[in-house]
Amino acid sequence: PLNDHLYGSFAGTDVDYLVIVCYPTTSSNPRPDYQLPNGVAVPHMQTGSDAPIFADASARYPVLAFSHGFGDSPVSSEEYINALTILASYGYIVVAPFHGDFRFSDLNIDDIIDALKLITNTEDFTALQALRPLSVSAALTLVLQHPQWSGHVNTSQIGGFGASMGAETMMLLAGAGLTTSYDDFGDDWEQVTRDTRIKAAVGYVPYFGQPEILPAFGHNQDGLAGINMPFLGISGTADTVAPISQVELGMSRLTGTRELVSLSGVEHGFDVPSTDDIFTWTLMFLDAELRSNAATKSQLSTMARVAGGGDDKVVIYYNGL
């Protein structure tokens, strides 16, 4: 869009994206895994003009928009591939764009020169964040309208999962206001978009900004006021990149169904010992809010932790009943 307030030097330009789709397939799918140079394998890779092999060709599956963390990609690690395949194995078509963040801004601050570059080019960092939800919406539209997929998706059951900055992306898709100024601690913010197709979302180690330095949704998270998309946050108590205090403050502004779960001692990144905790909370919340499962809603309303794994507990209780 021609809005240099949000998109800086990229306003009015065309930006290309790639997208990977992971879906429920048959146990007898004969297609080989696709080995990537980083050692990660994409399971049963569909190539060329091949059509999807669905577990049930007559079913219409719910859809999950998947947004990876800053500087990553959907296939940059085994953890991301596992997340895509686990979610797909529970009956979701998972749509994950490659955001290509470093094309717009490099937030890796190794020295004073990098810090000065960021301070003097904050419009590019704003553009990086603002372009992310647009790419998710475009990826959803592509898949929902594609002849290989259109007859197999449930367009009334579209949700989202975001890791770190991907969780910020989910909130922007819900209509949240993005910080557009930093020298005044985020007094200026602007809505980027609102994709009403996305009915609920989950954020793992959700990035809601750094207090005062890099606020994500305006000063004191004011850009989240009135956002009513159901949202589950799963935060680490030792996370200094995406502090749980900022997530708790931001979620207090939301007006829809919400729940916040903490993982004790977990820093920023995927915590392997908490794998079962992370996906149990995620799948239950999506089952309750996306698939409208009344029994799951009832269970969530009284659930305080998941047995085994890491030390997880509820900080903001589920209020979806």
Helices and strands as residue ranges (DSSP letters): H 4-7, G 8-10, E 18-22, E 34-35, E 41-42, E 61-67, H 78-89, E 93-98, G 101-103, H 112-120, H 122-145, G 150-152, E 153-163, H 165-173, E 177-179, E 189-191, E 198-204, E 209-210, E 214-215, G 219-224, E 231-236, H 244-251, E 258-263, G 272-274, H 275-289, H 294-302, E 312-316
